[in-house]
Amino acid sequence: MKAASTVRADDFRGLRRLSDRLGEDFIAGIVLYTGTSTLPFGPKLRAMPVSSLWQVAAP
């Protein structure tokens, strides 16, 4: 989790390392931040608003 409203590629350094180690077993890496948009940061990597944890999809 990141207590900022912006996300940089460097914030994914640990997740990229984990992805390299796990290979195909790596499903997804998500950085939660205080912004408002979901942003792609490469294959299987996303920055998502922490508020998305409380959003419920409509049936």
N, C-alpha and C positions, 0 to 999 in steps of 0.2 A: 504494500500500500504506500502511496506517495501523498504527502500532505501539501500538494501544490495543484494549481489549476492548469499547469502545462506539463507535457511529457516529452522527453527527448529519447532518441535511439539508445543513448547510453544507459537509460533506466532499465533496459532489457538485457543488459550484459549478462547477468546471472542466469536469466531464463534461456538465453542463447547457448550458454555453456551447458546448461542442463539438457537442452535439445540435442546438442552435439553428442553428449554422452549417451542419451537414451535412444537416439535414432528414431526408428519407426514407432517405438513405444511412447514417444512424446506425443501427447494428444493436443494440448494447448497451453499457452502461457498468457496470463492476464495480469496487467498492472492496473490496480484501482487508483483513481485519482479524483480530485475534487472538481474537475471540469464537467461539461455537460454532453459531450459527444463520445461515441465509440469510434476509435481510430485504429486502422490497421498499421502494424509495424513489421510486416513480413509474414511469411507463411506461418500459420498457427499462432501468431502473436497479436494481441490486441490490448489497447488501453481502453478501459471502460470507467464510466463514472461510478463512484462508490454508491451513489443513489440507486444504481441499477440492481443492487442487492435486494431492494425492497419493492421493486416494480413487479407487478403480477401481469402476465399476459392474459388477455381476454380469451375466453374459450371459443 
